[in-house]
Structures are given as C-alpha cells and as structure tokens.
Amino acid sequence: DLINNFNINKKKYGNELLFLARVEKYKGIYICLEAVKNISDVKLTIAGSGNELNSVKKYVSDKNIENVEFIGYVSGKKLIETYMNSSIYLLPSDAEGMPTSILEAMAFGLPVITRPVGGLKDFFEDGKMGYITESKDPKVFTRLIEKLIRNKEKMIETGKYNHEYAKKRFLASKVAVRLEKIYDEIYNAA
C-alpha cells in the first residue's frame, strides 16, 4: 500500500538524507551525525523515537550540527511523504534482522548506505543498491554520501534499480507467491 501512488519517474533526487529507525546508539545514529556534519550541502532528517533521542538532540546542539531536522515517529501519509522527500537512506546499524526501513526506502527509490548486518548480507549489491561497508568510521560514510550526491546520474540509476528490485522481491503479493511455490515443492517432494 505504501507505494501504490508512487511513480519512480517523478522522483526528485537532491541532497536529502534520511535516518528512519529507532533512535538508539546501536542503530548508528552518531555515525550518521558525524558523517554529515562536515558536508555543508546536505540535510539529514531523523525520523523516529527511542531511548537515545534526547541525547542525540543534545549532541546535535553541543556539536553545532546545523543540517539536521528531527521529525519524530512517522506513519501513514507522513511516512510516505518522508520517503518521497528523501534522496538517500542511511542505516549504519550494528545489529538488524531484516530492516523493514531499508526495504521501504528501496521501494521508494532511495539508494542505501548501510552495514552488512542481518539479512542485508544475503541480497545487498554493493555499488548497485548503494553502498555497504564493514566500517563504523563516519569519514567512510561521509565519502560514500558524497560519492552519491556528487553523481546524480548514479543516484537516479541506483534509485530506479532499488525500486524495481523491491517491487519484484519485497511486495507481500510477490513474497506470498514465492512461499507458496516453496511449500508446493516441499509437499510434493515428501
């Protein structure tokens, strides 16, 4: 339902970065903040709530990081708007299962910059879907962000690839058909 009215060909790509997750240290929020503080022409939107939110707001204030906006927990139309108004998705997390936010970001045509955690290791194509790195060094994330924002063609190509990939593999209807096929194979093999 999220992408029902979404048209990838009308997607605008700029310098809007998105962190949409629980605001917790292990999700890599401080890596994001350090990565963007020295890039003057980007804006980082932080969507979510969590135990670390007040500390993160204080950190942003204390470090005088000006290009950050906090929008709190989002759902429904606001969630759709948030993805549609973003250009790159960041999630430098330490631990994940299969992060729904990355799947949603891909469906909305966002290139992703992340770490190889959980199920991401099984499908994420570095350089094609965005970038995946073992590093927790904010400077590495800064370079990867700049690599995308300095090459709009690459950003658009990556966004379109992610959108198509997500539509083919992550939509509930597609997953249900694949599961049905697996169940049939198991049943018929017995």
N, C-alpha and C positions, 0 to 999 in steps of 0.2 A: 504493500500500500504506500510505503514511503515514496517510491519513485514513480508512482502512477502518472503524474503530470510533469515529470522531469524530462527535458529534451537536452541531451548532451550537446547538440549542435548550437544551442543558445547559451551554453555555459560560458561565463566570463572568467578569465584567468588573470589574476593580478598578484598582489603580494600579501594576501590574507592567509595567515597560518591559523590552524585550529588544533587545540588540545581539548578533546571532549572525552572525559573519563572522570572517575572518582579522583578527587584532588588528594592524592596520597604520595608520599615520597617515593615509594617503590614503583609508581607509575611513570617516574621520570620527569616530574613537573619542574624540578630545579634544573635539570639538564636543558629543558626547553627554554627556561628563563635566561640561563647563562648563554645559550646558543643565540638568542635573538637580541640580547642587549646591545650588541655591537653592530647590528645590521639596522641602519637608520631608516631604510625604506620599506620595512615590513611592519605588519600589525599582527600580534598574537592574541587570539580570542581564547579565553579559558572558559569552557562550559562544563559545569559540574559542581558538585559539592563534595565535602569529605572532611575528615579529621584535620587535614593539613591546610585547609582553605585560609583560615585567619593568619597562620604563619606565612603562607605564600603571599598574601596581600601585604603583610608587614615587610617581607623580603623585597617585594617589588618597590615599596615605598622607600625602604632603607637604602637600596641599591640604585634608586632613582631611575628605574627602568620605565620609560615613558610609553613605549609602544605595546602596552598590554591592556586588554579590556576583560573584565570579569562579567559574565552574564548569568552565572548560577546554573542550576539544573534546568535542562530544557527537554521538552517532549512535544509530541504532536506537531502542529504547524510551526512552532518555534524551532523544533529540531530540524525540520525540513529546510526552513529559512537559513538556519545556521550552516548546514552543509552547503546549501546553494550559494551562500555568500562567501564561502571559503575556497581557497585555491590549493592548499597543501595541508595534509593531515600529519600531525606529529604524535608519536606514542613511543618514547624511548623506555619502555617498561622493563622491569626486572623479571616479572613473572605474569604469565597470562595462560588461559586455556586457549580459547579461540575468541579473540576480542571482537565482539559484535560491532564496536565502533569502527574498526578498520574495514570490516565487510561493508558497512553502511557508507563509509567515506568512499570506498572504491565504487560502489553503486552510483554515487553522486559525482563520479568522475574526478576524484581527488587523487593526485599522486600521494604516496605514503612514504614517510621516513620513520623507520622503526628499528627494533632489535629482534633477533631470531629467538623468540620465545613461543612456547606452546605450539599450537597448530600452524603458526606462520611459517615455521621451518619446512613444513610439508608442501607448501604451494607457492610461497612468495618468490617472485623472479626479480632478483636484484638488477637494477638498471632498466627494467621493463615496466615494473609496477611502482617504481620509486626507488628507494634505497633501503637496504637492511644492513646493519653493521653490528658487530660484537661490541664496539666501543661504547663507553659511557662518557667519553670526553666531549664536553659541549662544543669544543672547537671543531671536532669532526662533524657534529650536527650543523654547525654554522656553515661549513664548507658544502655540505650536502644541500642545505636550504638554498644557498647562493647558486649552486650548480643548476638548480631548477629555476629559480626566479630570474636568472640571467639568460635563460634559454627558453623563451615562451613556447617555441615550437615543440621542444622536448616535453614541456609541461602539458601542453594540449594533447600531444600524441600519447603520453603516459595516462592522462586522464581518460581519454577515449578508450584506450586498451583496458583500463581498470573497470570502466563502466560496462563494457561488453563482457569481460571476464566474469564480473559479479552477476550480471543478468543471466549468463549461461549456467553458472555453478552455484549461486547462493540464494536464488529466489526459492521460496518454500515449495512452489509447484515443481521446480526442477529437482530439488532435493527429494521430494516425495517420489517422483518417478524413478530416480536412481535407487532409492531404498527399496522400492517395490521390485525392481529388477534384481537386486541383490537377494532379497527374500525368496524370489522365484527360483534363482539359481541354487540357493541353499536347499530349498524344499525339494526341488527336482533332482538334486544330487543325492538326497537321502534314500 
